[in-house]
Structures are given as C-alpha cells and as structure tokens.
Amino acid sequence: MRDWGESLIQWLPEGTVWFDRPLREDTTFRIGGCARLSVGVHAKDHLIEVVHQAIREGFPWFLLGGGSNVLFSDRGFDGVVILNRLDDLRLTSQDRIETGAGLPLIDFVRFAEKNGLSGAEDLAGIPGSVGGAIVGNAGAFGRNIGEILEYVDLISEDGTVSRMVPDDLEFDYRESKLKYSQDVVISAGFKLTQGNPPLIEKRIEEILALRAGKHPAKGVATAGSFFKNLPPEKPGDRRVAAGLILDRAGAIGLSVGDAAVFEKHANIVVNRGAATAQDVLELTSIMKRIAFESAGVALEEEVRRIGFTEDELAATEIVRAGNR
Ligand SMILES: Cc1cc2nc3c(=O)[nH]c(=O)nc-3n(C[C@H](O)[C@H](O)[C@H](O)COP(=O)(O)OP(=O)(O)OC[C@H]3O[C@@H](n4cnc5c(N)ncnc54)[C@H](O)[C@@H]3O)c2cc1C
C-alpha cells in the first residue's frame, strides 16, 4: 500500500495524501487509531480514479464524508480512508439543486435558503456531508433527506458509474440500501419548492435554536445519537426516542474513562477528551443493558463502528432476545 500511496502523491494535489493519519482528525468523535493511508479527494475524476485503483489493487477502503456518524477502533483502519471533499453546488433549474456529495449539509441548506427554496430547512444543524446524509437517510423533526432527493450519481462496487433514483435506494428511517454496499455517492440532485424566503429563514433559525438547547455545543466531540429511535408502538404513532428510554433507565451520569453520556440527552455519548473506542464500546454496552433491563428493548446502534473484530462487536450484544 505504501507504493500505491507514493504513486498517488505524484498526481493528486499536494497535501491530500497521508500515511498513518490519526482518524480522530477526520471524525467528530475524535477517537480512533490511524488509517494506513488517507486520501482527500476534491475532484470527481480523482474520486472515481482513486476508488477504481483501490478496487483494482484489492486494498480495504472506506469512504468518509464528515465523519460525524462513525466510531473507528483504537487500532484504526488497516487500509485506505478516502475523504470525500467534492463540494460543488449549483442550481440546475428554478427549484432544483445539484451538489457534490462531500459538501457540508449545512451549505446545501443555506444555498436553498439563499435561492428561496423550501424543503431542506429541517436538516439545518445536522453535521456531516450531503453524501453521508443520503446514505443514512439523515433527518430531524420528522423530515428525512430522502424525501427531497431526486437522484444520486454513484460509483458501484464493480467500479461503474450510474444514476439511481430514490425508489432504487430503499430509504427507511436512518436507512438506505447504500448503507449495506460499498457504492460511493459522487453527487446528488434535489427537488425543492419555491418558498417564502423570510419563512424559510425563520424555520432554519428555529431549528438551530431547538438543536442548540439539547445537543452538545459546537466543538464537543461526539457522533450525535448513538442508538436509533425505536419503531412506533402502534401504527401512526411517532418513533419512541431511545433517549427517553435511556433517560428513564438512569443513563445520564454514566461514564467509562472519558466517554460519558451527555448531561442533556441520554442517547448522546461525548468524548470528554481522551476517550478510547474501547471506552465507548463499554459505555454503550452498559446503556444497552440498562435499556433492556428497565424497558425490555434492544437498542440498535445508529453510529457505524468500523475496524472492530466480530468478537469485539459481539461482546456489546448483551441483549440478544430482541424487543419485548
Ligand atoms: C452533534 C450531532 C448531531 C447529529 N444530529 C443528527 C440528526 O439530527 N439527524 C441525523 O440523522 N443524524 C444526526 N447526526 C449524525 C450524523 O451527523 C449524520 O448521520 C450525518 O448525515 C452523517 O454524515 P457524514 O458525512 O458525517 O457521514 P460519515 O460519518 O462520514 O459516514 C457515515 C456513513 O456514510 C458513508 N458515506 C459517507 N459519505 C458517503 C458517500 N459520499 N458515498 C457513500 N457512502 C458515504 C460512510 O462510509 C459511513 O458508512 C448527528 C451527529 C452529531 C455529531
């Protein structure tokens, strides 16, 4: 892999290829060992070529956007981490926007606002990239990004580039088919509606204020909600917040090493400074156990855990019996 990395340095822009770069630099949890090779890509052709070469060379590789929904192991990643930085952004018609998948989601939300387009407001404040949001069907306040998506252009596992529409992507709550493939989203098209600019702005500011009240302040190391909310108790109801169950189970105040449950939201784990991935695994195992003991529910991780062995992950599966 060293030789391949050296060859990338020859043709990629300066300062975009690193050996043994700590993954804490590229993740909002600020946890994880090193990636053997990290490559930042800022152009579509470079992304396609780097992915093609990684496939051809047979190296393990992982595509990272904003790094806000992942936990890397303390051993790091024994392969290449491709940092998607494709951040182009343009109007393609009066009510359509196309973005590079590496664009920060908030830049897309603000661009829609600037152009008087409504539909993306509720996504304001969700960290990470447009691509990461599509893969996990990110959302808040009952709205998910899949609802405004018109198409994605992606590199499939076999290296071909193609376009898919939402029906192909099987969106569900924090789910899409892309999560279970190595397909790479290059760019995305969104269809919005013409709106009233002051109302769009007001909604964004409301959302940001609501989030500021219950999420960790900017700069606090976290990956947001660690577990998914639970399916509604009966059809038509809202999902049951994992945070509520954890709060009732007494999760606030729990910590292992520097990994701690956030004091204002029992489903958020924060890194107080020097937390290890092992600390997070242990803490979240305890959270799963108390949720099961107090409410009979088996919480499922929303955060993607990378670079762990099957045994390490199995050890966190204290509860195997499923939801009661
Ligand atoms: C403080 C905080 C608050 C949060 N609040 C919310 C919230 O309200 N709602 C919500 O849904 N989430 C929330 N999150 C979680 C996170 O921000 C979202 O899941 C976000 O969409 C992840 O995007 P990302 O670019 O950071 O993805 P990453 O963490 O970089 O990657 C996540 C997964 O997506 C894959 N991926 C990323 N980009 C691509 C691409 N271009 N092509 C293919 N695969 C890709 C990665 O391989 C990985 O499997 C929050 C996180 C934090 C830290």
The ligand as an SDF file (V2000), in Angstrom:
LIG
                    3D

 53 58  0  0  0  0  0  0  0  0999 V2000
  -23.9350   16.7230   17.2230 C   0  0  0  0  0  0  0  0  0  0  0  0
  -24.5320   15.7670   16.2010 C   0  0  0  0  0  0  0  0  0  0  0  0
  -25.8710   15.8410   15.9160 C   0  0  0  0  0  0  0  0  0  0  0  0
  -26.4390   14.9640   14.9700 C   0  0  0  0  0  0  0  0  0  0  0  0
  -27.7730   15.0750   14.6930 N   0  0  0  0  0  0  0  0  0  0  0  0
  -28.3170   14.2650   13.7600 C   0  0  0  0  0  0  0  0  0  0  0  0
  -29.7130   14.3850   13.4250 C   0  0  0  0  0  0  0  0  0  0  0  0
  -30.4350   15.2280   13.9380 O   0  0  0  0  0  0  0  0  0  0  0  0
  -30.2030   13.5400   12.4930 N   0  0  0  0  0  0  0  0  0  0  0  0
  -29.4290   12.5980   11.8660 C   0  0  0  0  0  0  0  0  0  0  0  0
  -29.9330   11.8690   11.0100 O   0  0  0  0  0  0  0  0  0  0  0  0
  -28.1250   12.4680   12.1750 N   0  0  0  0  0  0  0  0  0  0  0  0
  -27.5440   13.2670   13.0920 C   0  0  0  0  0  0  0  0  0  0  0  0
  -26.2220   13.1390   13.4030 N   0  0  0  0  0  0  0  0  0  0  0  0
  -25.4340   12.0670   12.7930 C   0  0  0  0  0  0  0  0  0  0  0  0
  -24.6700   12.4910   11.5140 C   0  0  0  0  0  0  0  0  0  0  0  0
  -24.4140   13.8610   11.5200 O   0  0  0  0  0  0  0  0  0  0  0  0
  -25.4460   12.1270   10.2630 C   0  0  0  0  0  0  0  0  0  0  0  0
  -25.6530   10.7450   10.2230 O   0  0  0  0  0  0  0  0  0  0  0  0
  -24.7240   12.5950    9.0030 C   0  0  0  0  0  0  0  0  0  0  0  0
  -25.6290   12.5700    7.9330 O   0  0  0  0  0  0  0  0  0  0  0  0
  -23.5070   11.7440    8.6580 C   0  0  0  0  0  0  0  0  0  0  0  0
  -22.8460   12.3470    7.5520 O   0  0  0  0  0  0  0  0  0  0  0  0
  -21.2650   12.2640    7.4020 P   0  0  0  0  0  0  0  0  0  0  0  0
  -20.8860   12.8870    6.1280 O   0  0  0  0  0  0  0  0  0  0  0  0
  -20.5990   12.7960    8.6240 O   0  0  0  0  0  0  0  0  0  0  0  0
  -21.0760   10.6920    7.3260 O   0  0  0  0  0  0  0  0  0  0  0  0
  -19.7980    9.8690    7.7850 P   0  0  0  0  0  0  0  0  0  0  0  0
  -19.7840    9.7880    9.2770 O   0  0  0  0  0  0  0  0  0  0  0  0
  -18.5910   10.3820    7.1230 O   0  0  0  0  0  0  0  0  0  0  0  0
  -20.1540    8.4390    7.1880 O   0  0  0  0  0  0  0  0  0  0  0  0
  -21.2800    7.7330    7.6560 C   0  0  0  0  0  0  0  0  0  0  0  0
  -21.5090    6.5450    6.7170 C   0  0  0  0  0  0  0  0  0  0  0  0
  -21.8610    7.0390    5.4250 O   0  0  0  0  0  0  0  0  0  0  0  0
  -20.9260    6.5720    4.4520 C   0  0  0  0  0  0  0  0  0  0  0  0
  -20.7020    7.6740    3.4930 N   0  0  0  0  0  0  0  0  0  0  0  0
  -20.4000    8.9700    3.7460 C   0  0  0  0  0  0  0  0  0  0  0  0
  -20.3370    9.6670    2.5930 N   0  0  0  0  0  0  0  0  0  0  0  0
  -20.5960    8.7820    1.5910 C   0  0  0  0  0  0  0  0  0  0  0  0
  -20.6510    8.8660    0.1760 C   0  0  0  0  0  0  0  0  0  0  0  0
  -20.4360   10.0000   -0.4870 N   0  0  0  0  0  0  0  0  0  0  0  0
  -20.9190    7.7340   -0.5270 N   0  0  0  0  0  0  0  0  0  0  0  0
  -21.1230    6.5550    0.0920 C   0  0  0  0  0  0  0  0  0  0  0  0
  -21.0710    6.4090    1.4300 N   0  0  0  0  0  0  0  0  0  0  0  0
  -20.8070    7.5090    2.1790 C   0  0  0  0  0  0  0  0  0  0  0  0
  -19.6620    6.2270    5.2140 C   0  0  0  0  0  0  0  0  0  0  0  0
  -18.9350    5.2430    4.5000 O   0  0  0  0  0  0  0  0  0  0  0  0
  -20.2520    5.7020    6.5110 C   0  0  0  0  0  0  0  0  0  0  0  0
  -20.6630    4.3730    6.3490 O   0  0  0  0  0  0  0  0  0  0  0  0
  -25.6330   13.9970   14.3310 C   0  0  0  0  0  0  0  0  0  0  0  0
  -24.2620   13.9510   14.6260 C   0  0  0  0  0  0  0  0  0  0  0  0
  -23.7110   14.8260   15.5420 C   0  0  0  0  0  0  0  0  0  0  0  0
  -22.2390   14.7600   15.8120 C   0  0  0  0  0  0  0  0  0  0  0  0
  1  2  1  0
  2  3  1  0
  2 52  2  0
  3  4  2  0
  4  5  1  0
  4 50  1  0
  5  6  2  0
  6  7  1  0
  6 13  1  0
  7  8  2  0
  7  9  1  0
  9 10  1  0
 10 11  2  0
 10 12  1  0
 12 13  2  0
 13 14  1  0
 14 15  1  0
 14 50  1  0
 15 16  1  0
 16 17  1  0
 16 18  1  0
 18 19  1  0
 18 20  1  0
 20 21  1  0
 20 22  1  0
 22 23  1  0
 23 24  1  0
 24 25  2  0
 24 26  1  0
 24 27  1  0
 27 28  1  0
 28 29  2  0
 28 30  1  0
 28 31  1  0
 31 32  1  0
 32 33  1  0
 33 34  1  0
 33 48  1  0
 34 35  1  0
 35 36  1  0
 35 46  1  0
 36 37  1  0
 36 45  1  0
 37 38  2  0
 38 39  1  0
 39 40  1  0
 39 45  2  0
 40 41  1  0
 40 42  2  0
 42 43  1  0
 43 44  2  0
 44 45  1  0
 46 47  1  0
 46 48  1  0
 48 49  1  0
 50 51  2  0
 51 52  1  0
 52 53  1  0
M  END
$$$$
